[in-house]
Amino acid sequence: MKTRNVIIIGGGISAHTAAVYTARADLSPLVLSGRGLDQLSQTSDVENYPGFPEGILGPDLISNAKKQAQKFGAEYIGDDVTGFKKVSGGYKLTTAKETYLGKTVIISSGASARKLGIPGEDTFFGRGVSTCATCDAPFFKDKKVVIVGGGDSAMEETMALYKFASEIHLVHRRDSFRASKIMQKRVLESKDKITIHYETETLEVLGDKFVSGVKIKDAAGESTLDCDGMFLAIGHIPNTAFLKGAVKLDNQGYIAVDGVKTSLPGVYAAGDVMDPHYRQAITSAGTGCMSALEAEKYLELLE
């Protein structure tokens, strides 16, 4: 079995960036990009990625980055990694079809936004339903929005949207927020256009081509909040199940890193799988670059 210099796990912007850098370094990276869509590929307009003054569609940004990596010699296989194990001389990665050996591994498997699992949520994702106010808030200038959640991320989303939206409905299923006191204070002191709905369940996202409302249920019964968008702020789940405990994780389940170095030699992490704080395309690309440079340095030391 051929041992690869670098195996990259993931199909998002951090993975493609790592592939561009390692391919240009003549390391012939193998990218196991998975079968699902990354978060950028589910995003419509990306206006905050440098170099695109008119913005760019998320799927186009991903497609261009992949083509760029392939131009330099990166090989892509669209399978999901199901197993990861340290072996003599490197690491063994398994998929449903094949086993691969790599001297170094860059884990860029991302994180999945938690969803409610309600009707309309997937139908209108990218058409009014979002998981990132930092990314999408400017699209909701002078519009009405619903935010679902009660933790720090919900407070952060609320304040990001506060600068743009005309009306904000913050919907939380419990009778009090779980967010830190300081984050709650920021929201509660800015209540002139924020309506808080405690002990309220979100039932359905309504709309035609785009979101037009959200059906909710509280003690008084069911009702509809007319709105132009719904933001899910109920957390993210890092995609680390396939690691089966082989790499050290932090207390939130993200890969624990020193820079981009993981607990295993020659294994690096990039993008949302190691970043619970920023979760931006540009920071993901940056850590993809950092991981690639670290992998190149590690291989030089091996030789």
N, C-alpha and C positions, 0 to 999 in steps of 0.2 A: 504493500500500500504506500502510495506517494505521501511524503510528509511535506506539508505546505509551510512556507515561511510565516504567513499571516492568514488567519481565518477571522473574518469579521461577521458577527451575528447581528442581523437587523437590516431593515430596508428604508430607514428614515434618513434625514439629512446628516446626522452624525456618522452613520455607517457609510454613506456615499462620500463624505468628506475624507474619512479615514481611508477609503478605497482609492480616492484620487491621490492622496499623499503617498500611500504605500506603493501604488502602481507606478507613480512617477519616480519612486526610489528603486524601481526595478525589482520589487519583492514579490511580484505576481500574486497579489492577494486573491483569496477565494471569499466571496460574499455569500453567506447563506441568508438570503433576504426574507424568507418566510412567505406565507401565502396570503396573509392579511394585509390590509392597508395601514400605513403609518398615519399619524395624526395630521401631518401637512397635506397628505394626499386627500384628506377629507375636509380640507379648508378651502374656501373659495379664494378671495383676494388676500394676498399677503402684501401689506404696504410698508412694513417696517424692516424688511430685509435689505441691507445696503446694496446699492448698485442698480436698483429698479425704481427710478423716480415715478413711474406711472403704476407701480405695483406689478405683481405677477401672480398668476393662479398657483395655488399650492401644488397641484399635480404637475404643473409645468416646471416648477422649481425642482421638484424631486426627479422628474424625467430628465431634465437637463443635467443635473448632478450625476445621475447614473450613467448617462451617455458620455459625460466627461471622464468618468472613471474607466469605463469600457474602452474609450479611445486610448488610454494609457496602458491597457492590458489587464484590467480587473476582470475576473471571471465571476459570473452570477449564477446561482442556483436557487430557485424559488421554493425551497423547502424549509419547514420549521425544525429547529433544533429541539430534540426531545431528551437528549442526554449529554452530560458533560462530565469528564473524568480526567484526573491527572494521571499520566502514564510516563514511563521512561522516555525521556527525550522531548516531552511536551504534553499535549492534551488531546484526548480523543473526544470527538463530537459525533453524536449519532442523530440521524433523522429517520423517518419512517422507511426510507429507501436505502440509505447508505451510511457508511462510517468514514469519518475524515480525521486525519491527524494534523495537528498544527504545532509549530515551535512556539508561536505566540498567538494569543487570541484577543480580539477587541470586542467587548460585549456592548452592543448598541441596540439592545432589544426593546428599548422604550418603556413607556408606562401607558396604561389604558385608563382613560377617565371613567370613574364609576358612573354608571347610569341607573336610572330609576326603573327601567324596564316597563315603561308605560306606552300606550298607543300614541303614535305620532312622533315619538322621540327620535327614532332612527329616520323616519320619513323626512323630517324637516331638519336633520342635522346638516349644518352648513347653509341652511335656508331660514335662519332665525334661531335655531338651537345651536348653542356654542358651549364650549368648556373653557374658554380663555377670554376674559374681559380685556386683559392687556393687549391681546391680539386684535380683538374685534370691537372694542368700545366705540371707536370713532365712527363705525357704520351705524351707530344707534343715536346719533346726535338728534336731539329734540324728539326722541321717540320713547315709547313706554316699554319697559322691560320687567321681566320676572326673574328673580334669582332664587334658586333652591339650595338651601343649606343653612348651617348654623355654626360652623367652625371658623377658624381664622381665614381659610381660603374664601369663604362666603363673604366675610367682612372686607377682605382685600378686593374681591370682585365688585362689591358694592361701591367702594370708594373709587375704583377705576372707572366705573360707569357713572358715578355721581357727576363727574365733570362734563358728561355728554348728554345723558338721558334726561328727558323732561319729567319722567315719573318712574319710580322704582318700587316694585313690590317684592319684599324679602319674605319668602315662604319657608317656614321651619316646622317640622313635624312634632317637635318637643315644646314644652312650656317655657323653656329658657335656652339661650345660646350656649354652645360648648366653647366658643371662642375665648381667647384670653381677654382679661378685663380691659386692657388698653385698646385692643382692637374693637371690642364692643363699644367702648366709650366714643371712639371716632365715629362710629355709625350712628349711635344714639344721639349724639350731639349735632348731627347733620340731618335731622329728620324732616326738614321742610318739604322735601319731595320724596321721602322714603316712607312707605307704609309697611309695617311689620305684621305678618300673619303667623302667630304662634299656634301650635297644636293644629296644624293644617296639613293635609295630605294633598299631594299633586297627583291628579288622576289621568290627565290626557292633554296632549298638545294639539291644538286645533289650527286649521289653516287651509289654504287652497294651494297656491304656488309657494307661499311663504307663511310663516307663523302669523296668526291673527288673534290667538288667545290661548289661555291655559285653564283647563277645568280643575277646580280645587274642591276640597271637602273639609269643612270644619264642624264645630258643634251645632251650627245653625243649618247645616245641610250642604248640598252641592251648589256651586255657583261658578261663573266664568269671569276670569280677569282678562279684559281686552288688552292686548299687548302686541308689540312688533317683534319681540324676541324673548327667549328663555335661556338663562345661563345656569348650567349645572355646576355647582360648587360643593360637591359632596366627596371630594378627594380623588386621588389617583391610585391605581394598583400597578406597581412596577412589575414588568414581565420577567420574573426571575424563577418561576416554578421549575423550569427545565434544569436549573443549576443543582437542584436537590441538595442544598446545603454545602456545596463544594467551595463556594466563595462567601466570605464574611459579609453579612448584611447589617445595616443600621437598625435602630429600633422601629423604624417605619417600614422596613422591608426593602429599602433601596440598597444598592451595592455600596458598601463602605469603601471610601477611597482616600488616598493621600495624593492630592492633585487628581490624577487619573489612574494611579496605581491601585490595584486591588490587593487582597491578602495573599494572592498567589503570584509567584515570579513569572513575568512574561505575559501576564493577563491584565488587561486594562479595560476601563469602562468609560463610556461616553454617552452624552445625551440624557434623556429623561430617566433612564434606568438608574442613574446615579445622582440626579439633580431634582430634589423635591421643591426647590426654591424658585428658580428662574423660569425653566420650562419654555424657553424661547428658541426659535429656529437658529438664530445667530449664536447663542451660547452652546447649543447642541453641536453646531458646525465647529465651533472653537474647540470643544473637548474632543471631537473627532480628529481634528488636526493634532492636538496634543497627544492623543493616544497613538496615532500613527508615528509621530516623531519618537515617542518612547519605545515603541515596538522596534523601530529601525535601530535605535541605540542599543537595545537589548540584544538584537541579533548580531550586531557588530561585536559586542562583548562575548557572545557565544563562540564566534569564529576566532 
